[in-house]
Amino acid sequence: MLEASFLFPLQLTLRVAGLATLLALVFGVTAAWLLHRYRFPGRDLLDALFSLPLVLPPTVLGYYLLVALGRNSWLGRWLEESFGITLIFTWQGAVVAATVVAFPLVFKASRTAFENVSGNFENAARSLGCNPWQVFWRISLPLAGRGILAGTMLACARAMGEFGATLMVAGNLPGRTQTMPLAIYSAVQRGDDALAHSLVLLLSAVCVAILWTSGKLLKPRW
């Protein structure tokens, strides 16, 4: 009983948040650097689309994901027929939902961090024969690292607290897709105040620790 009501949601939340943060980090940093590095038509529109999950209601994001990944969509059908992958009402679907809501936090923080890197260092590296990827790995990424790390930690906290999109995409299935926010909702619904209090305190403590650390990283060095 303890495992089903407490340990499983905790374990699943950590797994989902960890994978979602990793995916958001990879895609967010890549997208931020490409938009920082290259000028092309529609760049501002693409920036707005990448930032859209910050302002859209989670239920709207969940609906978009249902349409995009459901069995009636070409992507959902292709995944199922080619790889046997079904994302709807699975914990992997929860990872996708958490990644979508966490991505803009990494993207915006990373783009700001890259824009704050002095172009003199990048130009000097290019003059010494470095190609764009070498400039990225040796100059841009290390100098932007603090901002990227802070954004990543915020994304992790957001992924841990994701509720609306996860509920629509993965459902609230105890022992299968029930993360801590969903377990808190279920505990409140059935009047289990003790479990709800425990889960709320634990999730709040973890998120406060993440935000505190992120704030420390964003402080000026001088």
N, C-alpha and C positions, 0 to 999 in steps of 0.2 A: 504493500500500500504506500509506504514511504517513497519507494522508488518510482512508482507511477505518478504520484502527486507532487513530488519535490525534486528528486534526483534526476529523473528523465528530462523534465523541462529545463533544468539547469544545464545538464550535459548537452542537450540539443541546442540551447541558446548559445552556448560557447562555441559549439561546432559551426552553427549557421553564421554567427557573427564573425568568427575567425576566417571562414572561407569567403564570406561576402567582403570583408575588409581587404583580404588579399586580392580578390578580383577587382574591387574598386580601386585599389592602389595601382595595379598594373594598367588598367584601362584609363583611369583618371590621370595618372602622370603622363602616359603616352599621348592622350588627347590634349592635355594642357601644353605639353612641349611642342606638339605639331602646330597648334593654333598660335603659340608664341613665336615659333620659328618661321612659319611660312605665311605669306599673304596671298589670299585667293578670294574670288568672288563668293559671297555667301558665308564668309568666316564669322561675321557677327551673328547671323542667323543660326549657324551651327552652335555658337557659344550659348545662345539663348535656349536652344533645344537641349543642350547638355545640362543646363541649369534648371530646366523646367521642373524636375522632380522636387526641387526645393519649395515650390509654391503650389503645386497641384495637390489636392486632397489625396491621401493614401488610397482611398477607395477608388478614385479615378485611375490611379496608377495600377491598382489591382485589376480593374476592368480591362485596361489596355493589355496587361499581361495575359489575362484570360483569353482575350481575342487573339493575341499574337501566338500563344503557346498551346491553346486548346487543340483538341483532336480535329476540329473542323478547319483549322488554319493550315496553310501550306507548310509552315515551319514545324508546327506540332506534328502534323502527319508525316513529314520527312524524318523527324527525329525518331518517331515510333517505328516507322517502316524500315529505316536504314540502320538504326542502332538499338531499337527496342527501348528507347528512353521515353518515359512519360513524366512530365514535370508537374502537372496539375494534381493537387492533393497528395504531394510527396514532400519530404523534407528538402529535397533538392530544389523544389519549387520555392520553398521558403528562402533558400540561398539566393535564388534569382531575384526574388522580391526585395530582400535586404540589400543586395548589390545595387539595384536600381535606385533605392532611396539614399544609399550611402555614397554612390558615385559622385554626385555634384559637390559634396563637401571636399573630397579629395581633389576634384577637378579645379574648383575655384581657388582653393588654398595653393595648389601646385602652380596654377597659372600666375597668381600674384607673386609667388616665390620666384618663379622664373623671370618675371618682369623686373624684379628687384635685383637681379644679378647684373652686375656691371657689364655692358657690352664690350668694354676694353679687354676684359679677360678672355672672352670668347673670340674676339678679333685677333688677339695675340696668339691664341691657340691655332686659329686658322692660318695665320701668317707663317706659323712653324710647320705647316703641312698636315694638321689634323683634319680628318674628314668630319662631317656633321655628327656621326655617332660617337666618334672619339671626343669631340667637343662636349657632347651630351654627358657621356660617362665620366669624363675626367674633370670637367669644369662646371657645367650647368647644374648637374644633379648634386654634386657635393655642396656647392654653394647654396642651393635651394633646399638642402636637406632638412633644415629645422622647420621651415614652413610646411614642407610635404609631410613630415612626421606629425606635426600638430594637426593638420587636416586629416591624416589617417586615423589618429586617435579619436577625433570627433566623429569620423565615419564609423568607427568601431562602436562608440556609444550609441550612435543613431541606429546601427544595425541591431544592437542588443535590445533596443526599445521598440523596434518596428512591430506594428500591430495590424493596421488596416489592410495594407497590400498583402501581407502574409496570410491574414484570415481569408481573403478572397481567393488567393492562388493555392495555398497549401491546406486551407481548412483548419479546423480546431479538433484534431483527432488525438485523444489521449493515448500516449504510448507510441505515437507515430509522427505527428506534425505539431504537437502542442509545445510551443516555446513558453518562456516565462511570462511575457505579457499576456499571452492567450490563457495560460494557467491562472494568472491573477484574475482575469475577466471571468473565467469559469468558476473560480472559488468564490468570488463576490456574488455571482448569479445564484449559486446554491447555498449561500449563507455561511461558508466556511471561513470565518474571519481570521482564525488562527493561521491557516495556511496562507491566506491573502496577505496578512501582516508580514509573515516571514519572507515571502517572495518579494514583496514590495521593498522591505528593508534591505534585502540582499542585492536586488537589482539597483536600488538607489545608491547604495554604498559603492558598488562597482562603477557606476556611471559618474559619481562625484569624484572618485579617484582618477578616472580617465580625464575628466574635464580639468581637474586641478593640475594634473601633469601637463596637459595640453597648454594651459595658461602659463605654466612655468617656461615651456618651450618657446612660447610666443613673446616673452618679455625681451626687451632689447638687451644686447650683450654688454652695453656700456652702462 
